[in-house]
Structure formats: C-alpha cells, structure tokens
C-alpha cells in the first residue's frame, strides 16, 4: 500500500484549514490552497487519497481539519471558489457535522510512534520542586543545579524565553505575613516542544530553517474559537460582524475579545498562499515527515493508536446527541448550590479563613501551606470523639463547637465518620467547587448543542487516552442523573456499550499470577442480597465473591461482608473504600496510603495491609520487584543514604514501555548534591527552623534536596507499579475500540459506527442492522486477550436508552471466562 504524507496549515486550531501539503511516497511535494481551488476539485482530490496509507505527525489534528473540510465542501456547489463565499460557507458549517465519514485505507502517526519510545520524555510533565530552601542559599542552589544538570533545550523550547535559566527561585507564602522571608522554593518547570520540526532537530540533528513561530500569521489575526463547539455560529453570527465580546470585570464593561474565523480567514488564506517563507516552512513539513518515517525505520502502519487517531476526529466532528432540556435542569440545580456559597471558593484566603473557624491552633497547621483539593479531601475524613471538649475555646463556646462540646451530630460528611466540623466545611467547599465545574460543563455542551467528545490518543505515559480540546469527556460524572442527559445516539441510530468486568482486578490477576488472588476472584458464595434469588444473583442464589467487599471488611472488621456490599452507594460507602484499598495496595501503596486516603485508624490500616500481603503473596512480591528496580536511594542502616542504579523503564506484559531516564538523571544529581554540598554552603552561619528542628542553612539545603529526591523516587515507583496494570488496560480498551472501527468501510460512506472510550467503558452509536456484527466483533476482540488475561470479561448491551441506562433494550451479552460463568 502506498503512503500519502500529509500536513495542513490552518486558521486557528478548530476552525478551518487553508493549506494542504502532501506527497505520495517519494514523489513531488504539492502545496494545495483549498480556498483558491474549485470545491469539486478539492473533493475529488480528497477522495483520491483514501486508497492510501496516510502518514503524518499528529494525525488527530490534520484528520479533524480534513473531515471538516470535506463534509462542508460537500454542501457547496462544485464550481464555487471558496474564498469568494466565506460567509455562505460559515452558514453551512454546522450542517457539515451530519455529513459522511471519510476513512483512509490505513494510517501511521509518527508523533504517537515517538511516544512509544524514549521520546516519550517530551510529553507534558509536572515541575520538580525543591521545597523550603533557606533564602540565604536558594539562589546559589539554583545556580549550582543549572551547572550540574545539563538538559536538552527541547524540554524548554516552548517557554517564553527558552534560553532563560531552567531552575528558578519562587517565594513561599506565609498565611499571616503573605511571604515567608526565611524560605524559598527552587523549581524546575518543563515546557517541552514535541512538534515535528523540534523532534527532527532533536532526533536527527536537522537544523530547520523555520519554526512555526518564525512564519506564523500575526497573533492579532487569530480567531476566537472553541474546541468543544467547533463552528463559528456557536459563538457569533454575521449580524454581529462575527465579533465576540466578553465582560471586563475590572472595567465593568464589555470588551471585544476578537472575531470568529469567517472575519479573519481571508488574511490566513493570503498569508499561506503568498508568503514565500511560510510556504517553504509548509513544504518542509513533508520533508521532515518523510525523514522521520525513515529515521524510525519505517514503522508498520495500521497500529491501533494510528487508526484511532483518524477515528476520534471523525466522531468528534459528528458529535453525540445530548438531552438539552434535561441538561438545563441539571445546570439550574448546580447553579443554586454555587449561588448559595458562603464564600468565594476560588479564593484560597477565604477558603482558609472559613475552615479555620472550625479548627484549633494545632489543626490549622493542616492548611498552612495549601487549601487545594487533595488537602480538602483529607480534611473531609477527619473524625471526632463523641462529646469531646472543644480545644479551640476550652469549652466556652465558639464557631467550632456546640456550647463548648463537639457533638457527633455536627452535620457529617459521611455516616459515622468525618464528624469534625472542619470535615463538614471541607465537604461543603468541595461540593460547591464540583457544582461550579458542572455549571461550566453544561454551559459548554449547551453552547454546542452536541457532545463533541475529543480525546488525546496517547494522553498518558501508560498509553491511556485523556480528554482534550477544552472539555474533558473522561471527567464527566458517572451518576445516573448526569449520564441520563447523554442519549448519544442520533436520529435513527441506537446506542450500544459496555464495561469491562472488574478490569483492574482481572489485570492484577494477570500481572501478579497469584493463586490465592485467582481463587478469591472465582469463588462463589451465597448471595448476600437475598435468600431465594434476585436481580443481583439472577435468581440462582449465588454470586461471585467480590475482592472489594473482602477488603472493605478488612478495614471495617466490625461489619459483615454482606453489610459492606449493602453500603455501596450510601453516604457511608464501605464497599467503595474497599475498592480504593484494592487499588492502593495493588498499585504499590502501603498502610500509610490507607490512613492518608481513607481516613482509617493506623492500627486497622496496618493490620489490613499485613493481612493483604499474607493472603496474596504474589502482590507483595510484585511490590518488592518494583522496589528493587526503581528504589534508587536506600537507607539500609536507617541513617545513611546510598545510591543504587535504578531501571530506566518498565514494560507492560503487552509490550508498552514507560521511561524514567530523565527523572533518574535529575534524581541522581539531587542526591549527589545533598551528599556533598559545596563547602561554602556548609560554612554558612544562618540558622533556620525547618520542620521540627533548628538547622544550619547548609544542612537545611541538604534536607530539602533529599526530600525532593525521595519524592521524585516515590513518584517513579508508583508510576512503575501503576504502569503494569494501567497500560494493558489502555491497550486492550483501544484494541476493542479499533476492532469496532474496522466495521466502518474505507472511502466515503455514512458514519456506521461512532465509538467513545471513557476509562474502561465503550459506547458505540450505530444503526440497528449493524448491532449483531458489532457484538460479535467485541466478543472476538475481548476473547483474543484471554491468553494474557485469563479472567477478562465484558458485559455488553445491544440497546441503551442513554449513557446511564445500560439495562435498557435487549438483554446484556456477557463475555466471560469459563470459571467466571
């Protein structure tokens, strides 16, 4: 099969393409000005391409532009010269969403291929922060790290000043004075450039004549656009001269934000048609794409990721159906909660003051540094003893108590737990923040009128997808109330879908190969919900034992297994905590993880952890393997820290690698500097109070470096443990999704199957005549992984009323291992 190398230049990211550059195999490179050529010629050209394997860099972007262009042009007279009909085309744009699907014979995305190897390090990453460095030595530390840790400029190429120092010194806030004069944070922030020409320069030593910044149209021309409502009429209209206005809160008046694409696209058309340097840059896109294909030794096309990179934009452009009236009601309900907020929850000082009203001086330390979500979740789990005397007022009476006594009837965040007044306020703030996010989500969806679900194909270093383009489909609440507002299927179509059964647990069984775990998963017990048959046991009186319930019982020993299961969905959801325990322990957590995440007592957490390892020794051995491979710093005598060279990568049992080369390099440099700081630092006479003791400034720097290094090491170890389960889960889910997409014929055809993958569930909109074929395809794909994942299973529904109602329509199709039947 011949290859078509393709790239595009656009007006904005979600608006319209203006230039297509392409070449077939090693043939001549053509720059095609789509707005200057007749509509019919462009349609014929695109149709002629579909027999090829498309090769590109970030195909999800270019394919979105291509399918949008094709479906809109199909609505236009074939003799139109598009630049003469800009406004008319803009009015046709929303109807283009209902056009046909275009599908290439195969595809190869070189950007995604690069993320499967060492160039994975160019994906987005969090800053590395060295906390509480004495101010006297903070700038010296930053300079020393700049010299010691030499990092390639590509990791910082997207910064405003790529040549600026990498390590920066930042102030630390003190809740009373505003700034902490004694300490600073020293931070390494990344801004990697993963673009085609940057990668060509980094990987192959090329020196591109131009980067995009050198030839891009002026920023003042950029259209205002929205990824989740990717058409101009969503945000403006000809009557408004395509203007977009926003309210300026500071000046208390409207402010012109810019224009939608119809008002500015002529400038983009002329720029890419007439600017010689811009056209040379566009031509080089194909030069470098071909060179990169050769550099990677011509990878085999048609991998799941590359195929899905061409599927996701087609489905995104079409959009899924939403229940507009139902969504309006949900929005109103969430807005009421936001409007009733006693404070501005986006202002940390107000959040801190509101919670501190219910805290004594010792408790206030918990929010001294931050009031972020993780901290509020932690406080939400605080407990009190019944009739405990208030330690804030000494029993006199204050905002923290009821006439001097803390009562168990203080409004709880959970039944029997979280009764501390601060826990209630933490939950209150979290609920308001969630409601505000819901309002934001509903506004986005209502603006578009459809759910234009966008996904980053390799969105994490474990290969799982993530949400993109301004609306995180992965983050939509899973409650029935919300998901009922997503019927998804358009007129005449039906919704099919399903979840993998206990996916992480069955993957853990495959990874850890622990006989005791396998026995626990396949064991049948009397149904705890009935005595003579119910929906849960399907009338047979027996159900499969649930590991989450067993672990729930371990952390709540005073409750029976049945009571744990029956608590699911209640305020005191012990089953959910059992599920969290399973994930924490299988992903390399410790008893401290249980205390921190679940708010349970230390002795109970220790007992649960020890019993877990004894019961399932395979998981404990896997934890030891991860420790041995990635624990670079150890303290065998409990005092001195020694370095052991860590592994640079971990590879899942399906072959996807996760690299730690960059993290290990930085970790070692921090360790070596902590071990042997410059002599002049050790001679610094400044004393500081760090944590629970007074230290000399030099010693405090070493402590800060050790803290950062150990923190980075812990992140690596957790990521390695997660990867062994998360990565196969992502690959399997993608494989099933790709198998469904294979049912869509190559060429130009109505869209037969529209898939969406959210975590471990797959939703597919199709037409009734294809339902049996899709079910069989899903079954075959799931079964193909049974040799690697013996207990893999999926419950598939051939007819659903909406995203929530999975039992609507036909009976579920259960795809099970024999021992799980």
Beta strands, then each sheet from edge to edge (+ up, - down):
strand 1: 3-11
strand 2: 16-24
strand 3: 30-33
strand 4: 53-56
strand 5: 101-103
strand 6: 106-109
strand 7: 128-134
strand 8: 167-171
strand 9: 183-188
strand 10: 243-248
strand 11: 253-259
strand 12: 388-389
strand 13: 405-406
strand 14: 455-456
strand 15: 466-467
strand 16: 494-500
strand 17: 524-526
strand 18: 542-544
strand 19: 633-634
strand 20: 642-643
strand 21: 649-651
strand 22: 657-659
strand 23: 687-690
strand 24: 693-696
strand 25: 747-749
strand 26: 754-758
strand 27: 761-766
strand 28: 794-800
strand 29: 813-815
sheet 1: 3+ 2- 1+ 4+ 6+
sheet 2: 5+ 25-
sheet 3: 7+ 9- 8+
sheet 4: 10+ 11-
sheet 5: 12+ 13-
sheet 6: 14+ 15-
sheet 7: 26+ 27- 16+ 28- 29+
sheet 8: 17+ 18-
sheet 9: 19+ 20-
sheet 10: 21+ 22-
sheet 11: 23+ 24-
end
